[in-house]
């Protein structure tokens, strides 16, 4: 377990333990306390909440493993489960905010918290609510960065398809489609929960104008990030459609070639079958070698050249040749 205490507004970070963090929470009016639990899901957050003296303030689900995204107003405080993207995986950061302090609890490192500490020295938030919205914006940025990076990969894959189509591209697109679905699956319920909290509690006359502005900016940013993820999903669908079109085009070319070959050899097959019949006229009247060569060879050569001439006049052969060059 790693406990970090950030003194505000100076933004000084200090590593400590639960007992010292509890004492500083009781003495300070503006404090950020971050608790990193082990990655093991079996580790319980209950002792952490008790050790910080937050048993009476924290909601019952605070720190519980597997908790879905949520936003809950608790009178003079609020609790949230904030999804973040860290190395391609979606994790959750539990947040408890009051007028005096902001507590974050998570399993394993959380990328938004590192970025938040960098921004604290630049923006100097005046209170815990401003600090909360900074944290929420950093969490949204992880979704935006993941969506934009994957979108660029999809576009590169689509360009590669038209140059050289390979089965590995479909596998890669499938992975990206699953990742976009994962981002959308975690972000959409979270934005719905926060919108409900903001519309019911924050956007009213009882809250200061500055906090309402922060809430509106967060909602706007959330919609933009959701649009980025939807653009990624649309790009995935378009890339799959492009791949299917390329496959269909190649299959149509093969079928066209087979049809042309069948057209050429169909008259030859008919002639061979007809003159191969064993009836009296063919066996008694057409016994000379000249007639054999005339019917067996010359007639078939004439039919073959006639078929090729028809293909040439109808430009079918040229289209087949051009398709072959394009495929090459």
For each residue, the residues with C-beta under 8 A, 3 or more apart:
1: 18 35 36 37 38 48
2: 15 35 36
3: 15 16 17 18 21 33 34 35 36
4: 13 14 15 16 33 34 35 36
5: 13 14 15 16 20 21 24 31 32 33 34
6: 11 12 13 14 31 32 33 34 117 120
7: 10 11 12 14 28 31
8: 11 30 31 32 120 125 131
9: 30 124 125 126
10: 7
11: 6 7 8 117 120 121 124
12: 6 7
13: 4 5 6 117
14: 4 5 6 7
15: 2 3 4 5
16: 3 4 5 20 21 24
17: 3 20 21
18: 1 3 21 22 48 51 52
19: 22 23 51
20: 5 16 17 23 24
21: 3 5 16 17 18 24 25 33 35 51 52
22: 18 19 25 26 51 52 53
23: 19 20 26 27
24: 5 16 20 21 27 28 31 33
25: 21 22 28 31 33 52 53 100 101
26: 22 23 53
27: 23 24
28: 7 24 25 31 100 101
29: 100
30: 8 9 100 101 127 128
31: 5 6 7 8 24 25 28 100 101 102
32: 5 6 8 101 102 104 131
33: 3 4 5 6 21 24 25 52 101 102 103 104
34: 3 4 5 6 103 104 105 106 113
35: 1 2 3 4 21 48 52 103 104 105 106
36: 1 2 3 4 106 107 108 109 110
37: 1 43 45 48 63 105 106 107 108
38: 1 43 107
39: 107 108
40: 43 107
41: 65 66 107
42: 65
43: 37 38 40 65 107
44: 47 63
45: 37 48 49 62 63 64 65 94 105
46: 49 50 63
47: 44 50 51
48: 1 18 35 37 45 51 52 63 105
49: 45 46 52 54 55 58 62 63
50: 46 47 53 54 55
51: 18 19 21 22 47 48
52: 18 21 22 25 33 35 48 49 103
53: 22 25 26 50
54: 49 50 57 58 62 96 103
55: 49 50 58
56:
57: 54 74 77 96 98
58: 49 54 55 62 63 79 96 103
59: 62 72 74 79 96
60: 64
61: 64 67 70 79 81
62: 45 49 54 58 59 79 94 96 105
63: 37 44 45 46 48 49 58 94 105
64: 45 60 61 67
65: 41 42 43 45 107
66: 41
67: 61 64 70 81 92 94
68: 81 189
69: 81 82 83 92 186 189 190 193
70: 61 67 79 80 81 190 193
71: 78 79 80 81 190 193 194 196 197
72: 59 78 79 80 197
73: 78 197 200 201
74: 57 59 77 78 79
75:
76: 98 99
77: 57 74 96 97 98 99
78: 71 72 73 74 96 97 132 197
79: 58 59 61 62 70 71 72 74 94 95 96 97
80: 70 71 72 94 95 97 136 194
81: 61 67 68 69 70 71 92 93 94 95 190
82: 69 92 93 94 95 112 135 136 139 190
83: 69 90 91 92 139 143 186 187 190
84: 90 91 92 93 110 111 112 139 142
85: 88 89 90 91 111 142 143 145 146 183
86: 89 90 91 108 109 110 111 142
87:
88: 85 146 179
89: 85 86
90: 83 84 85 86 182 183 186
91: 83 84 85 86 106 107 108 110
92: 67 69 81 82 83 84 106
93: 81 82 84 104 105 106 110 112 113 135 139
94: 45 62 63 67 79 80 81 82 104 105 106
95: 79 80 81 82 102 103 104 105 132 135
96: 54 57 58 59 62 77 78 79 102 103 105
97: 77 78 79 80 101 102 103 128 129 131 132
98: 57 76 77 101 102 128
99: 76 77 127 128
100: 25 28 29 30 31 128
101: 25 28 30 31 32 33 97 98 128
102: 31 32 33 95 96 97 98 128 131 132 135
103: 33 34 35 52 54 58 95 96 97
104: 32 33 34 35 93 94 95 110 113 135
105: 34 35 37 45 48 62 63 93 94 95 96
106: 34 35 36 37 91 92 93 94 110 113
107: 36 37 38 39 40 41 43 65 91
108: 36 37 39 86 91
109: 36 86 113 114
110: 36 84 86 91 93 104 106 113 114
111: 84 85 86 114 115 142
112: 82 84 93 115 116 135 138 139 141 142
113: 34 93 104 106 109 110 116 117 135 138
114: 109 110 111 117 118
115: 111 112 118 119 138 141
116: 112 113 119 120 134 135 138
117: 6 11 13 113 114 120 121
118: 114 115 121 122
119: 115 116 122 123 134 138
120: 6 8 11 116 117 123 124 125 131 134
121: 11 117 118 124
122: 118 119
123: 119 120 134
124: 9 11 120 121
125: 8 9 120 130 131 134
126: 9 130
127: 30 99 130 131
128: 30 97 98 99 100 101 102 131 132
129: 97 132 133 211 214
130: 125 126 127 133 134 210 214
131: 8 32 97 102 120 125 127 128 134 135
132: 78 95 97 102 128 129 135 136
133: 129 130 136 137 214 215 217 218
134: 116 119 120 123 125 130 131 137 138
135: 82 93 95 102 104 112 113 116 131 132 138 139
136: 80 82 132 133 139 140 194 218
137: 133 134 140 141 218 221
138: 112 113 115 116 119 134 135 141 142
139: 82 83 84 93 112 135 136 142 143
140: 136 137 143 144 218 221 222 225
141: 112 115 137 138 144 145
142: 84 85 86 111 112 138 139 145 146
143: 83 85 139 140 146 147 183 187 225 228 229
144: 140 141 147 148 224 225 228
145: 85 141 142 148 149
146: 85 88 142 143 149 150 179 183
147: 143 144 150 151 180 183 225 228 229 231 232
148: 144 145 151 152 228
149: 145 146 152 153
150: 146 147 153 154 176 179 180 232
151: 147 148 154 155 228 231 232 235
152: 148 149 155 156
153: 149 150 156 157 172 176
154: 150 151 157 158 173 176 232 235 236 239
155: 151 152 158 159 235
156: 152 153 159 160
157: 153 154 160 161 169 172 173 176 239
158: 154 155 161 162 235 238 239 242
159: 155 156 162 163
160: 156 157 163 164 166 169
161: 157 158 164 165 169 239 242 243 246
162: 158 159 242 246
163: 159 160
164: 160 161
165: 161 169 243 246 247 250
166: 160 169
167: 170 171
168: 171 172
169: 157 160 161 165 166 172 173 243
170: 167 173 174 240 243
171: 167 168 174 175
172: 153 157 168 169 175 176
173: 154 157 169 170 176 177 236 239 240 243
174: 170 171 177 178
175: 171 172 178 179
176: 150 153 154 157 172 173 179 180 232 236
177: 173 174 180 181 233 236 240
178: 174 175 181 182
179: 88 146 150 175 176 182 183
180: 147 150 176 177 183 184 229 232 233 236
181: 177 178 184 185 233
182: 90 178 179 185 186
183: 85 90 143 146 147 179 180 186 187 229 232
184: 180 181 187 188 226 229 230 233
185: 181 182 188 189
186: 69 83 90 182 183 189 190
187: 83 143 183 184 190 191 222 225 226 229
188: 184 185 191 192 226
189: 68 69 185 186 192 193
190: 69 70 71 81 82 83 186 187 193 194
191: 187 188 194 195 222 223 226
192: 188 189 195 196
193: 69 70 71 189 190 196 197
194: 71 80 136 190 191 197 198 218 219 222
195: 191 192 198 199 219 222
196: 71 192 193 199 200
197: 71 72 73 78 193 194 200 201 202
198: 194 195 201 202 203 215 218 219
199: 195 196 202 203
200: 73 196 197
201: 73 197 198 204 207
202: 197 198 199 207 211 212 215
203: 198 199 207 212 215 216
204: 201 207
205:
206:
207: 201 202 203 204 211 212
208: 211 212
209: 212 213
210: 130 213 214
211: 129 202 207 208 214 215
212: 202 203 207 208 209 215 216
213: 209 210 216 217
214: 129 130 133 210 211 217 218
215: 133 198 202 203 211 212 218 219
216: 203 212 213 219 220
217: 133 213 214 220 221
218: 133 136 137 140 194 198 214 215 221 222
219: 194 195 198 215 216 222 223
220: 216 217 223 224
221: 137 140 217 218 224 225
222: 140 187 191 194 195 218 219 225 226
223: 191 219 220 226 227
224: 144 220 221 227 228
225: 140 143 144 147 187 221 222 228 229
226: 184 187 188 191 222 223 229 230
227: 223 224 230 231
228: 143 144 147 148 151 224 225 231 232
229: 143 147 180 183 184 187 225 226 232 233
230: 184 226 227 233 234
231: 147 151 227 228 234 235
232: 147 150 151 154 176 180 183 228 229 235 236
233: 177 180 181 184 229 230 236 237
234: 230 231 237 238
235: 151 154 155 158 231 232 238 239
236: 154 173 176 177 180 232 233 239 240
237: 233 234 240 241
238: 158 234 235 241 242
239: 154 157 158 161 173 235 236 242 243
240: 170 173 177 236 237 243 244
241: 237 238 244 245
242: 158 161 162 238 239 245 246
243: 161 165 169 170 173 239 240 246 247
244: 240 241 247 248
245: 241 242 248 249
246: 161 162 165 242 243 249 250
247: 165 243 244 250 251
248: 244 245 251 252
249: 245 246 252 253
250: 165 246 247 253 254 327
251: 247 248 254 255
252: 248 249 255 256
253: 249 250 256 257 320 323 324 327
254: 250 251 257 258
255: 251 252 258 259
256: 252 253 259 260 320 323
257: 253 254 260 261 320
258: 254 255 261 262
259: 255 256 262 263
260: 256 257 263 264 311 316 317 320
261: 257 258 264 265
262: 258 259 265 266
263: 259 260 266 307
264: 260 261 267 268 304 307 308
265: 261 262 268 269
266: 262 263 269 270
267: 264 270 271 303 307
268: 264 265 271 272 300 303 304
269: 265 266 272 273
270: 266 267 273 274
271: 267 268 274 275 295 299 300 303
272: 268 269 275 276 300
273: 269 270 276 277
274: 270 271 277
275: 271 272 282 295 296
276: 272 273
277: 273 274 282
278: 282 283
279: 282 283
280: 283 284
281: 284 285 286
282: 275 277 278 279 285 286
283: 278 279 280 286 287
284: 280 281 287
285: 281 282
286: 281 282 283 291 292 295
287: 283 284 291
288: 291 292
289: 292 293
290: 293 294
291: 286 287 288 294 295
292: 286 288 289 295 296
293: 289 290 296 297 298
294: 290 291 297 298 299
295: 271 275 286 291 292 298 299
296: 275 292 293 299 300
297: 293 294 300 301
298: 293 294 295 301 302
299: 271 294 295 296 302 303
300: 268 271 272 296 297 303 304
301: 297 298 304 305
302: 298 299 305 306
303: 267 268 271 299 300 306 307
304: 264 268 300 301 307 308
305: 301 302 308 309
306: 302 303 309 310
307: 263 264 267 303 304 310 311
308: 264 304 305 311 312 317
309: 305 306 312 313
310: 306 307 313 314
311: 260 307 308 314 316 317
312: 308 309 315 317 318
313: 309 310
314: 310 311
315: 312 318 319
316: 260 311 319 320
317: 260 308 311 312 320 321
318: 312 315 321 322
319: 315 316 322 323
320: 253 256 257 260 316 317 323 324
321: 317 318 324 325
322: 318 319 325 326
323: 253 256 319 320 326 327
324: 253 320 321 327 328
325: 321 322 328
326: 322 323
327: 250 253 323 324
328: 324 325
